[in-house]
Amino acid sequence: MRHDRIALRDYLVADVEDPRINVKSILTRHFLIERLFDERYNELMEHELRFGMFMNWLLTLLKKQISVFQLHAVLDALLAGQDNAEGLEIPSYISETFNTLTLPNYICDLLNWAPVETTEVPIPEYLMSTFRTIWHEILISEQARCISVLEPACGSANDYRFIENFGLAGFLDYTGFDLCKKNILNAKRMFADKCFKVENVLEINEKNNRFDYCFVHDLFEHLSIEAMEVAISEICRVTRQDICVGFFNMYDGDRHIVNAVDDYHWNKLSAGRTKAIFECHASEVQVISIDSLLASKYGCFDTHNKGAYVFIVKI
């Protein structure tokens, strides 16, 4: 509540946090798509994950003030099947992604978008929204039963606005809540017909098993360990089937590292201990280290946040 409403609306949907390219957000949308359509779109989901990896790599290059001519050299190297562009090493997962695409493709477009003078201009929205366009065109003709979904700590509809734009919202009976009134005001201004409300995750005002599914991002690190245990219990109580949980500061250690900041927290959570808390309420907990997943499956060793994790929890 100390922060400006406009800042709250914008700060978690920009740069590497942009849900169009942030791997945690991509995996959350895939979580919902799989519950709606089973394995029908596995291949497309694979392509979208690769898009996210490429975009994060490109953003890293742009922050180093790479020139337009270097971007063109990368494209020339990819077209020639080379792994080096005038001294710039091209990771194998970039080359492999390029080879999965037919020409023309989004990599060509993204390496050619900048004007000759500078790369210090925003990447065009239509390129950032490549998979938004694809999903929207596909899902507009789909049919599926409606599922009820809860999002605690929804912020200013940070992820929901992309769930809506991607064409998923029509399949969801969605409820989002946040403790911050400014966030909920932002969300309601964008989506007046959706259920956004001010509520406390420690005391969710809903019946047991009220929602089919739940997803939540970047909440638990900001709670005391005792409050985190209560919040996990509450989320599991109101969810009937599965939960997708995103973390931003987790590690493969045996203890939580508590960092209290005034009345707030910025903890580094133990993956094992957090899993054990969920297991008190769930039948199965899948722990996914995004860094390990991208490294082992794609050879991507340059994720921007080594502490990013996703849990898939089955109640």
SERO-4910 file (N, C-alpha, C, O; in steps of 0.05 Angstrom, whole numbers):
BEGIN
 pado doro    nc1    nc2    nc3   cac1   cac2   cac3    cc1    cc2    cc3    oc1    oc2    oc3
  Met    A     16    -24      0      0      0      0     17     25      0      7     47     -6
  Arg    A     43     23      6     61     47      6     67     55    -23     76     77    -28
  His    A     63     37    -42     72     42    -69     50     53    -87     26     50    -81
  Asp    A     58     67   -108     40     79   -126     24     58   -141     34     36   -148
  Arg    A     -2     63   -145    -20     43   -158    -10     36   -186    -12     12   -194
  Ile    A      0     55   -201      9     50   -228     34     32   -228     37     14   -244
  Ala    A     52     37   -208     76     21   -205     68     -8   -199     80    -27   -210
  Leu    A     49    -12   -181     40    -39   -174     28    -53   -199     31    -77   -201
  Arg    A     15    -38   -216      3    -49   -240     24    -60   -259     19    -80   -273
  Asp    A     47    -46   -260     66    -51   -282     91    -67   -275    104    -79   -292
  Tyr    A    100    -66   -249    127    -74   -244    132   -105   -246    154   -113   -250
  Leu    A    111   -121   -242    115   -150   -243    107   -162   -270    104   -186   -272
  Val    A    103   -145   -290     96   -156   -317    115   -145   -338    108   -144   -362
  Ala    A    139   -137   -330    159   -126   -348    184   -142   -348    190   -156   -329
  Asp    A    200   -139   -370    226   -151   -372    224   -181   -368    206   -194   -380
  Val    A    241   -193   -352    241   -222   -348    217   -232   -332    210   -256   -332
  Glu    A    202   -213   -319    178   -220   -305    153   -220   -322    132   -228   -314
  Asp    A    156   -212   -347    133   -211   -366    122   -239   -368    136   -258   -377
  Pro    A     97   -243   -361     85   -271   -361     85   -284   -389     81   -308   -391
  Arg    A     89   -268   -410     90   -280   -437    115   -296   -440    116   -315   -457
  Ile    A    137   -290   -425    162   -303   -429    174   -314   -403    194   -328   -404
  Asn    A    161   -308   -380    171   -318   -355    163   -348   -353    140   -355   -356
  Val    A    183   -365   -347    178   -394   -348    157   -402   -327    141   -420   -333
  Lys    A    158   -391   -304    138   -398   -283    110   -392   -293     91   -408   -289
  Ser    A    106   -369   -306     79   -362   -316     71   -380   -339     48   -388   -342
  Ile    A     90   -386   -356     85   -405   -379     76   -432   -368     56   -443   -377
  Leu    A     90   -442   -348     83   -468   -336     56   -467   -322     42   -487   -322
  Thr    A     49   -444   -311     23   -442   -299      1   -443   -319    -19   -457   -315
  Arg    A      4   -430   -342    -16   -432   -363    -17   -460   -374    -39   -470   -380
  His    A      6   -473   -376      6   -501   -385     -8   -519   -365    -22   -538   -373
  Phe    A     -5   -513   -340    -19   -528   -318    -49   -527   -324    -63   -548   -322
  Leu    A    -60   -503   -330    -89   -500   -335    -97   -514   -361   -117   -527   -362
  Ile    A    -80   -511   -382    -87   -522   -408    -88   -553   -406   -105   -565   -418
  Glu    A    -69   -565   -391    -69   -594   -388    -94   -603   -373   -105   -624   -379
  Arg    A   -104   -588   -353   -128   -596   -339   -153   -593   -356   -173   -607   -352
  Leu    A   -152   -575   -376   -174   -572   -394   -174   -591   -417   -195   -601   -425
  Phe    A   -150   -596   -428   -148   -610   -454   -130   -634   -453   -122   -645   -474
  Asp    A   -122   -643   -430   -104   -666   -426    -78   -661   -442    -65   -641   -438
  Glu    A    -70   -680   -459    -44   -678   -472    -46   -667   -501    -27   -669   -517
  Arg    A    -69   -656   -508    -74   -648   -536    -54   -628   -546    -48   -628   -570
  Tyr    A    -45   -610   -528    -28   -588   -538      1   -590   -527     14   -570   -524
  Asn    A     10   -614   -522     37   -618   -512     58   -606   -530     77   -594   -521
  Glu    A     55   -610   -556     75   -601   -575     76   -570   -576     98   -558   -576
  Leu    A     53   -558   -576     52   -529   -576     64   -518   -550     78   -497   -550
  Met    A     58   -531   -527     69   -522   -502    100   -523   -502    113   -506   -491
  Glu    A    110   -544   -515    139   -546   -518    151   -523   -533    171   -511   -526
  His    A    137   -516   -555    146   -493   -571    145   -467   -555    163   -450   -557
  Glu    A    125   -464   -539    122   -439   -523    144   -437   -502    155   -415   -497
  Leu    A    151   -459   -490    173   -459   -470    199   -451   -484    215   -436   -473
  Arg    A    204   -462   -508    228   -454   -523    228   -425   -530    248   -411   -529
  Phe    A    204   -414   -536    201   -386   -542    210   -369   -517    224   -350   -520
  Gly    A    201   -377   -494    208   -364   -469    238   -364   -465    250   -344   -457
  Met    A    251   -387   -470    280   -389   -466    294   -370   -486    313   -356   -478
  Phe    A    285   -370   -511    298   -353   -531    295   -324   -523    314   -308   -525
  Met    A    271   -316   -515    266   -288   -508    283   -279   -484    293   -256   -484
  Asn    A    286   -296   -465    303   -289   -442    332   -286   -450    346   -269   -440
  Trp    A    341   -303   -468    369   -301   -478    372   -275   -494    392   -261   -491
  Leu    A    353   -269   -511    354   -244   -526    354   -219   -508    369   -201   -513
  Leu    A    337   -219   -487    337   -196   -469    364   -193   -455    373   -170   -451
  Thr    A    377   -215   -449    404   -214   -437    424   -200   -456    440   -184   -448
  Leu    A    422   -207   -482    439   -195   -502    434   -165   -504    453   -149   -505
  Leu    A    409   -158   -504    402   -130   -508    411   -113   -484    418    -90   -487
  Lys    A    411   -125   -460    421   -110   -437    451   -105   -438    462    -87   -425
  Lys    A    465   -121   -454    494   -117   -459    499    -97   -481    521    -93   -490
  Gln    A    477    -84   -491    479    -64   -512    491    -76   -537    508    -63   -550
  Ile    A    482    -99   -545    491   -112   -569    481    -95   -593    460    -83   -591
  Ser    A    497    -94   -614    489    -77   -637    470    -92   -656    468   -117   -655
  Val    A    457    -77   -673    440    -88   -693    455   -108   -711    445   -129   -718
  Phe    A    480   -100   -717    496   -117   -735    503   -143   -722    506   -164   -736
  Gln    A    507   -143   -696    512   -168   -682    488   -186   -682    490   -211   -684
  Leu    A    464   -174   -679    439   -190   -681    437   -203   -709    430   -227   -711
  His    A    444   -188   -729    443   -199   -756    464   -221   -760    459   -241   -774
  Ala    A    487   -218   -747    507   -239   -748    498   -264   -735    504   -286   -744
  Val    A    483   -262   -713    471   -286   -700    453   -300   -719    454   -325   -721
  Leu    A    436   -285   -733    417   -297   -752    432   -311   -774    425   -333   -782
  Asp    A    452   -298   -785    469   -310   -806    481   -336   -797    482   -356   -812
  Ala    A    491   -336   -772    504   -361   -761    483   -383   -758    489   -406   -765
  Leu    A    459   -376   -749    438   -396   -746    431   -408   -773    427   -432   -776
  Leu    A    428   -391   -793    421   -400   -820    443   -418   -831    437   -436   -847
  Ala    A    468   -413   -823    490   -428   -834    496   -453   -816    514   -468   -823
  Gly    A    481   -456   -795    486   -479   -777    510   -476   -760    522   -496   -752
  Gln    A    519   -452   -754    542   -447   -738    535   -440   -709    513   -430   -704
  Asp    A    554   -445   -691    548   -439   -663    563   -415   -652    564   -411   -628
  Asn    A    574   -399   -670    588   -375   -662    583   -353   -683    585   -357   -707
  Ala    A    577   -329   -672    571   -306   -690    591   -284   -684    586   -267   -666
  Glu    A    613   -284   -699    634   -264   -695    643   -261   -666    646   -239   -656
  Gly    A    648   -284   -654    657   -285   -627    636   -288   -606    642   -293   -582
  Leu    A    611   -285   -613    588   -289   -595    579   -318   -597    569   -327   -617
  Glu    A    582   -332   -574    574   -361   -574    543   -363   -573    530   -349   -558
  Ile    A    533   -380   -590    504   -385   -591    499   -411   -576    508   -432   -585
  Pro    A    483   -411   -555    478   -435   -539    464   -456   -557    450   -450   -576
  Ser    A    469   -481   -550    457   -503   -566    427   -502   -567    415   -509   -587
  Tyr    A    415   -494   -544    385   -494   -544    373   -473   -562    351   -476   -571
  Ile    A    389   -452   -568    379   -432   -587    380   -444   -615    361   -441   -631
  Ser    A    402   -457   -622    405   -470   -649    384   -492   -652    371   -494   -673
  Glu    A    379   -508   -631    359   -529   -633    332   -518   -637    316   -528   -652
  Thr    A    325   -496   -622    299   -483   -625    296   -473   -654    275   -476   -666
  Phe    A    316   -460   -664    315   -449   -691    310   -471   -711    295   -467   -730
  Asn    A    322   -494   -707    319   -516   -726    291   -530   -724    284   -545   -742
  Thr    A    277   -524   -702    249   -536   -700    229   -519   -716    206   -528   -720
  Leu    A    237   -495   -724    218   -476   -736    221   -476   -766    243   -481   -777
  Thr    A    199   -471   -780    200   -467   -809    204   -437   -815    198   -420   -799
  Leu    A    214   -432   -838    219   -404   -846    196   -393   -861    184   -407   -877
  Pro    A    189   -367   -857    200   -349   -836    191   -357   -808    170   -370   -805
  Asn    A    206   -348   -788    198   -355   -760    204   -332   -742    215   -312   -749
  Tyr    A    195   -335   -717    197   -312   -698    225   -305   -692    231   -282   -686
  Ile    A    244   -325   -693    272   -318   -687    283   -300   -709    297   -280   -703
  Cys    A    277   -305   -734    284   -287   -756    273   -259   -751    287   -239   -753
  Asp    A    248   -258   -744    235   -232   -740    248   -217   -716    252   -193   -718
  Leu    A    253   -231   -694    264   -218   -671    293   -209   -675    302   -189   -663
  Leu    A    308   -223   -691    336   -215   -697    337   -193   -718    359   -182   -723
  Asn    A    315   -188   -731    314   -167   -752    298   -143   -745    296   -124   -761
  Trp    A    285   -142   -721    265   -122   -715    277    -94   -711    265    -74   -718
  Ala    A    301    -93   -700    312    -67   -691    319    -49   -714    329    -59   -735
  Pro    A    315    -23   -711    324     -4   -732    354     -4   -733    368    -13   -715
  Val    A    365      6   -755    394      5   -759    409     21   -738    431     14   -730
  Glu    A    397     42   -728    411     60   -710    417     48   -683    438     53   -672
  Thr    A    398     32   -671    401     24   -644    383      0   -637    362     -3   -650
  Thr    A    392    -15   -617    374    -36   -606    360    -27   -581    346    -42   -568
  Glu    A    365     -2   -573    353      9   -548    325     19   -553    318     42   -546
  Val    A    309      2   -565    281      8   -569    265    -17   -560    276    -39   -561
  Pro    A    241    -14   -552    225    -38   -542    221    -58   -565    217    -50   -588
  Ile    A    222    -83   -558    214   -104   -577    185   -100   -583    169    -97   -564
  Pro    A    177   -100   -608    149    -95   -615    130   -115   -601    136   -138   -597
  Glu    A    107   -105   -594     87   -120   -579     78   -145   -595     74   -166   -583
  Tyr    A     76   -143   -621     66   -166   -636     86   -189   -635     78   -212   -638
  Leu    A    112   -182   -632    132   -204   -629    132   -215   -601    134   -239   -597
  Met    A    130   -198   -581    128   -207   -553    104   -225   -550    104   -244   -534
  Ser    A     83   -219   -565     57   -234   -562     54   -256   -582     31   -264   -589
  Thr    A     76   -267   -592     75   -288   -612     57   -311   -604     39   -319   -619
  Phe    A     60   -321   -580     45   -344   -571     17   -336   -560     -1   -353   -559
  Arg    A     15   -312   -552    -12   -302   -545    -30   -304   -570    -52   -313   -568
  Thr    A    -19   -296   -593    -35   -297   -618    -41   -326   -625    -64   -332   -633
  Ile    A    -22   -343   -623    -26   -372   -630    -47   -385   -613    -66   -397   -623
  Trp    A    -44   -382   -586    -63   -394   -568    -91   -383   -571   -110   -398   -571
  His    A    -93   -357   -575   -119   -344   -577   -133   -355   -602   -157   -361   -601
  Glu    A   -119   -358   -624   -131   -367   -649   -140   -397   -646   -160   -405   -658
  Ile    A   -125   -412   -631   -132   -441   -628   -155   -444   -608   -174   -459   -614
  Leu    A   -154   -431   -586   -173   -435   -564   -200   -423   -570   -220   -431   -558
  Ile    A   -202   -404   -588   -227   -391   -594   -248   -411   -605   -272   -406   -603
  Ser    A   -238   -433   -617   -256   -452   -628   -258   -478   -611   -271   -497   -620
  Glu    A   -245   -478   -588   -244   -501   -571   -269   -502   -553   -283   -482   -548
  Gln    A   -274   -526   -543   -296   -530   -523   -285   -548   -501   -271   -567   -505
  Ala    A   -292   -540   -477   -284   -556   -453   -302   -548   -430   -314   -526   -430
  Arg    A   -304   -566   -411   -320   -559   -387   -306   -537   -372   -282   -535   -372
  Cys    A   -322   -521   -359   -311   -498   -343   -300   -509   -316   -312   -526   -303
  Ile    A   -277   -500   -309   -264   -508   -284   -262   -484   -265   -257   -461   -275
  Ser    A   -266   -488   -239   -264   -466   -220   -235   -464   -211   -222   -484   -204
  Val    A   -224   -439   -211   -196   -435   -205   -193   -411   -185   -206   -391   -188
  Leu    A   -176   -415   -166   -170   -394   -146   -141   -385   -150   -123   -402   -154
  Glu    A   -137   -359   -148   -109   -348   -148   -106   -330   -124   -114   -307   -124
  Pro    A    -94   -339   -102    -86   -322    -80    -63   -304    -88    -48   -311   -106
  Ala    A    -61   -281    -75    -39   -262    -81    -37   -256   -111    -16   -258   -123
  Cys    A    -61   -249   -122    -62   -245   -151    -50   -219   -161    -47   -215   -185
  Gly    A    -42   -202   -143    -31   -176   -150    -51   -160   -167    -75   -162   -163
  Ser    A    -40   -144   -185    -57   -128   -203    -65   -144   -227    -61   -136   -250
  Ala    A    -76   -168   -223    -83   -187   -244    -58   -192   -261    -59   -193   -286
  Asn    A    -35   -196   -247    -10   -198   -262    -10   -221   -281     -2   -218   -304
  Asp    A    -18   -245   -273    -19   -267   -291    -46   -270   -305    -48   -279   -327
  Tyr    A    -68   -262   -290    -94   -265   -302    -97   -249   -328   -111   -259   -346
  Arg    A    -86   -226   -330    -90   -210   -354    -79   -225   -379    -89   -221   -401
  Phe    A    -59   -243   -375    -49   -258   -398    -65   -284   -401    -68   -294   -424
  Ile    A    -76   -295   -380    -94   -317   -382   -118   -308   -399   -128   -323   -416
  Glu    A   -128   -284   -394   -150   -273   -410   -141   -268   -439   -155   -276   -457
  Asn    A   -118   -255   -443   -109   -249   -470   -103   -273   -487   -105   -273   -511
  Phe    A    -94   -295   -473    -87   -319   -488   -112   -336   -495   -109   -356   -510
  Gly    A   -135   -328   -486   -160   -342   -493   -168   -364   -473   -185   -380   -480
  Leu    A   -156   -365   -450   -162   -386   -430   -185   -378   -411   -198   -396   -400
  Ala    A   -190   -353   -408   -208   -344   -387   -236   -355   -391   -251   -359   -371
  Gly    A   -245   -359   -416   -272   -369   -421   -277   -397   -410   -300   -405   -408
  Phe    A   -256   -411   -404   -259   -438   -393   -257   -439   -363   -259   -460   -351
  Leu    A   -253   -415   -350   -248   -414   -322   -270   -399   -307   -279   -378   -315
  Asp    A   -278   -410   -284   -293   -396   -264   -272   -386   -244   -266   -399   -225
  Tyr    A   -262   -362   -249   -238   -352   -236   -244   -334   -212   -263   -317   -214
  Thr    A   -229   -337   -190   -230   -319   -168   -201   -312   -160   -185   -329   -157
  Gly    A   -196   -286   -158   -170   -277   -149   -172   -259   -125   -191   -243   -124
  Phe    A   -154   -262   -106   -154   -243    -84   -126   -235    -76   -106   -248    -83
  Asp    A   -124   -212    -63    -99   -201    -55   -103   -185    -29   -125   -175    -25
  Leu    A    -83   -183    -12    -85   -167     12    -84   -137      8    -94   -122     24
  Cys    A    -73   -129    -15    -69   -101    -21    -92    -90    -37    -99    -99    -59
  Lys    A   -106    -70    -26   -130    -58    -38   -123    -45    -65   -139    -46    -84
  Lys    A    -99    -33    -67    -92    -21    -92    -89    -41   -115    -97    -36   -138
  Asn    A    -79    -64   -109    -77    -85   -129   -105    -94   -139   -109    -96   -163
  Ile    A   -123    -97   -120   -150   -105   -128   -164    -83   -144   -179    -89   -162
  Leu    A   -159    -58   -137   -171    -36   -152   -160    -37   -181   -175    -33   -200
  Asn    A   -134    -42   -184   -123    -44   -211   -136    -67   -226   -144    -64   -249
  Ala    A   -139    -90   -213   -150   -114   -227   -179   -108   -235   -187   -115   -257
  Lys    A   -194    -96   -218   -223    -91   -224   -225    -70   -246   -244    -72   -262
  Arg    A   -207    -52   -248   -208    -32   -270   -203    -45   -297   -213    -37   -317
  Met    A   -186    -66   -297   -181    -80   -322   -202   -100   -328   -209   -105   -351
  Phe    A   -213   -113   -307   -233   -135   -311   -256   -132   -292   -258   -146   -271
  Ala    A   -273   -113   -298   -295   -106   -280   -315   -129   -276   -328   -130   -255
  Asp    A   -316   -148   -295   -336   -170   -293   -324   -195   -280   -338   -215   -278
  Lys    A   -299   -194   -270   -287   -217   -258   -286   -214   -227   -288   -192   -216
  Cys    A   -284   -236   -214   -284   -237   -184   -256   -232   -173   -241   -250   -170
  Phe    A   -251   -207   -167   -226   -199   -153   -235   -186   -126   -253   -170   -126
  Lys    A   -222   -194   -104   -230   -184    -78   -206   -182    -59   -185   -195    -63
  Val    A   -209   -165    -39   -189   -163    -18   -193   -185      2   -215   -188     13
  Glu    A   -173   -201      6   -175   -224     25   -148   -232     35   -128   -226     22
  Asn    A   -148   -246     57   -123   -255     71   -120   -285     67   -138   -300     73
  Val    A    -97   -293     57    -91   -321     51    -91   -338     77    -93   -362     76
  Leu    A    -87   -324    100    -87   -339    125   -115   -346    135   -119   -362    153
  Glu    A   -135   -333    123   -163   -338    130   -180   -335    105   -194   -315    101
  Ile    A   -179   -355     88   -194   -354     63   -223   -359     68   -231   -380     80
  Asn    A   -240   -340     60   -268   -342     66   -283   -358     45   -299   -348     30
  Glu    A   -276   -384     43   -289   -402     24   -292   -429     38   -278   -436     56
  Lys    A   -311   -445     28   -317   -471     38   -294   -491     30   -279   -486     12
  Asn    A   -293   -513     45   -274   -534     38   -280   -544      9   -303   -546      1
  Asn    A   -258   -549     -6   -260   -560    -33   -277   -542    -52   -289   -552    -71
  Arg    A   -277   -516    -47   -293   -498    -63   -283   -497    -92   -300   -494   -110
  Phe    A   -257   -499    -97   -245   -495   -123   -234   -521   -134   -222   -537   -119
  Asp    A   -236   -525   -160   -224   -548   -172   -193   -546   -171   -180   -565   -164
  Tyr    A   -183   -523   -178   -154   -519   -180   -146   -492   -168   -163   -474   -163
  Cys    A   -121   -489   -162   -110   -465   -151    -82   -460   -163    -67   -480   -168
  Phe    A    -75   -435   -168    -47   -429   -174    -39   -404   -158    -56   -386   -154
  Val    A    -14   -402   -150     -5   -380   -134     25   -376   -140     40   -395   -141
  His    A     33   -351   -142     61   -344   -148     73   -326   -127     60   -308   -117
  Asp    A     98   -332   -120    115   -313   -105    102   -302    -80    104   -278    -74
  Leu    A     89   -319    -65     76   -311    -40     91   -320    -15     96   -304      3
  Phe    A     99   -345    -15    107   -358     10    133   -348     21    137   -348     46
  Glu    A    151   -338      4    176   -327     14    172   -302     30    189   -294     46
  His    A    148   -289     27    143   -264     41    128   -267     67    121   -248     80
  Leu    A    124   -292     76    110   -298    101    130   -310    121    150   -322    114
  Ser    A    124   -306    146    139   -321    166    134   -350    162    115   -358    149
  Ile    A    151   -367    172    148   -396    168    122   -406    180    109   -423    169
  Glu    A    115   -395    203     90   -403    216     66   -395    199     47   -410    195
  Ala    A     67   -370    188     45   -361    171     44   -377    145     23   -383    135
  Met    A     68   -384    135     68   -400    110     54   -427    114     39   -436     97
  Glu    A     58   -439    137     45   -465    142     15   -461    143      0   -479    134
  Val    A      6   -440    155    -23   -434    156    -34   -429    128    -55   -440    120
  Ala    A    -19   -413    112    -28   -407     85    -30   -432     67    -49   -435     52
  Ile    A    -10   -449     70    -10   -474     55    -34   -491     63    -48   -503     45
  Ser    A    -40   -493     89    -63   -508     98    -89   -497     87   -106   -512     79
  Glu    A    -91   -470     86   -115   -457     76   -119   -462     46   -141   -468     37
  Ile    A    -98   -459     31    -99   -463      2   -107   -492     -4   -124   -497    -22
  Cys    A    -95   -511     10   -102   -539      6   -130   -545     14   -144   -561      2
  Arg    A   -139   -531     35   -167   -536     45   -188   -529     25   -208   -543     22
  Val    A   -184   -507     11   -205   -497     -8   -202   -509    -36   -218   -502    -53
  Thr    A   -181   -525    -41   -176   -536    -68   -183   -565    -68   -176   -581    -50
  Arg    A   -198   -573    -89   -207   -601    -90   -187   -619   -105   -185   -643    -98
  Gln    A   -173   -609   -125   -156   -627   -141   -126   -618   -140   -112   -628   -123
  Asp    A   -118   -601   -158    -89   -595   -161    -83   -566   -156   -100   -548   -159
  Ile    A    -57   -561   -148    -47   -534   -143    -21   -531   -157     -4   -548   -156
  Cys    A    -17   -508   -170      9   -501   -182     20   -477   -166      8   -456   -165
  Val    A     44   -482   -155     55   -462   -137     82   -453   -148    100   -469   -153
  Gly    A     86   -427   -151    111   -416   -161    126   -403   -138    115   -388   -122
  Phe    A    152   -408   -137    170   -396   -117    192   -380   -132    200   -388   -154
  Phe    A    202   -359   -120    223   -344   -132    250   -345   -116    270   -336   -126
  Asn    A    249   -356    -92    273   -356    -76    274   -382    -59    269   -382    -35
  Met    A    282   -403    -73    282   -430    -61    308   -443    -68    322   -436    -88
  Tyr    A    316   -463    -52    341   -477    -58    339   -506    -47    321   -512    -32
  Asp    A    358   -522    -56    358   -550    -48    374   -554    -23    395   -567    -23
  Gly    A    365   -542     -2    378   -543     24    360   -555     45    336   -560     40
  Asp    A    371   -559     69    355   -573     89    343   -555    110    331   -565    130
  Arg    A    345   -528    107    332   -510    126    323   -485    112    335   -477     92
  His    A    303   -472    122    294   -446    112    313   -425    122    322   -426    145
  Ile    A    320   -406    106    336   -383    113    318   -360    117    308   -348     97
  Val    A    312   -352    141    292   -332    147    305   -304    147    325   -299    160
  Asn    A    293   -286    132    302   -259    130    279   -240    134    264   -233    115
  Ala    A    276   -231    159    254   -213    166    262   -185    160    283   -176    167
  Val    A    243   -170    146    248   -142    139    224   -127    150    203   -126    138
  Asp    A    228   -113    173    206   -100    187    184   -121    192    189   -142    205
  Asp    A    160   -116    183    137   -134    186    135   -153    162    115   -168    160
  Tyr    A    155   -153    146    154   -168    120    176   -190    121    192   -191    140
  His    A    176   -208    102    197   -228    100    207   -230     71    192   -224     52
  Trp    A    232   -238     69    243   -244     43    260   -270     47    285   -269     44
  Asn    A    246   -292     52    259   -316     60    270   -332     36    260   -330     14
  Lys    A    290   -348     42    300   -368     22    290   -395     33    299   -404     53
  Leu    A    272   -407     18    259   -431     28    273   -457     20    284   -459     -2
  Ser    A    273   -475     38    282   -502     32    261   -517     16    238   -519     24
  Ala    A    270   -528     -7    251   -542    -24    240   -567    -10    216   -573    -11
  Gly    A    258   -581      4    250   -606     18    231   -600     41    210   -614     44
  Arg    A    236   -580     57    219   -574     80    192   -562     71    171   -568     83
  Thr    A    192   -547     49    167   -536     39    150   -559     27    126   -559     31
  Lys    A    163   -577     13    149   -600      3    136   -616     26    113   -625     23
  Ala    A    150   -619     48    139   -634     71    114   -621     82     96   -635     91
  Ile    A    114   -594     82     90   -581     92     66   -587     74     44   -593     84
  Phe    A     70   -585     48     48   -592     29     40   -621     32     16   -627     30
  Glu    A     59   -639     37     52   -667     39     34   -673     63     21   -694     64
  Cys    A     33   -655     82     14   -659    105    -15   -657     96    -33   -666    109
  His    A    -19   -645     72    -47   -640     62    -52   -652     35    -74   -651     25
  Ala    A    -31   -663     22    -34   -672     -6    -26   -701     -9    -12   -713      8
  Ser    A    -34   -713    -31    -27   -740    -37     -1   -743    -53     12   -763    -52
  Glu    A      6   -721    -67     31   -722    -83     41   -693    -87     25   -675    -92
  Val    A     67   -689    -86     79   -663    -91    102   -667   -110    122   -680   -104
  Gln    A    101   -655   -134    122   -655   -153    138   -629   -151    127   -607   -153
  Val    A    164   -631   -147    182   -608   -144    197   -604   -169    211   -622   -178
  Ile    A    195   -580   -181    209   -574   -206    227   -550   -201    217   -528   -197
  Ser    A    253   -554   -203    272   -532   -204    273   -523   -233    281   -539   -250
  Ile    A    265   -499   -238    265   -489   -266    293   -489   -278    297   -497   -301
  Asp    A    313   -481   -262    340   -482   -271    349   -510   -279    361   -514   -300
  Ser    A    343   -530   -262    350   -558   -268    334   -569   -291    345   -584   -308
  Leu    A    309   -562   -293    292   -571   -315    303   -562   -342    306   -578   -361
  Leu    A    308   -536   -344    318   -525   -369    346   -535   -376    352   -538   -400
  Ala    A    362   -539   -356    389   -549   -361    389   -578   -370    402   -584   -390
  Ser    A    374   -595   -357    374   -623   -363    359   -630   -389    368   -647   -404
  Lys    A    337   -616   -394    321   -622   -418    330   -607   -443    327   -618   -465
  Tyr    A    340   -583   -439    346   -567   -463    375   -558   -465    383   -546   -485
  Gly    A    391   -562   -444    418   -552   -444    419   -522   -440    438   -509   -449
  Cys    A    399   -511   -427    398   -482   -421    410   -478   -393    397   -485   -373
  Phe    A    433   -466   -392    447   -462   -366    448   -433   -357    463   -426   -339
  Asp    A    432   -416   -370    434   -387   -364    408   -375   -355    402   -352   -363
  Thr    A    392   -390   -339    368   -379   -329    374   -355   -310    395   -355   -297
  His    A    357   -335   -310    363   -311   -295    359   -314   -265    370   -298   -250
  Asn    A    343   -334   -257    338   -338   -228    341   -367   -221    324   -384   -227
  Lys    A    363   -373   -209    369   -401   -201    351   -410   -178    349   -434   -172
  Gly    A    337   -391   -165    319   -399   -143    290   -403   -150    273   -405   -133
  Ala    A    284   -403   -176    256   -406   -185    249   -435   -185    263   -452   -196
  Tyr    A    226   -441   -172    216   -469   -170    186   -468   -176    173   -448   -174
  Val    A    176   -491   -184    147   -495   -186    140   -522   -173    154   -542   -178
  Phe    A    119   -522   -156    109   -547   -145     82   -553   -159     66   -535   -163
  Ile    A     78   -578   -166     51   -587   -175     41   -605   -152     52   -626   -147
  Val    A     20   -596   -140     10   -610   -116    -17   -623   -122    -36   -609   -131
  Lys    A    -19   -648   -117    -44   -663   -119    -57   -667    -92    -44   -679    -74
  Ile    A    -81   -658    -88    -94   -660    -62   -104   -689    -58   -115   -695    -37
***
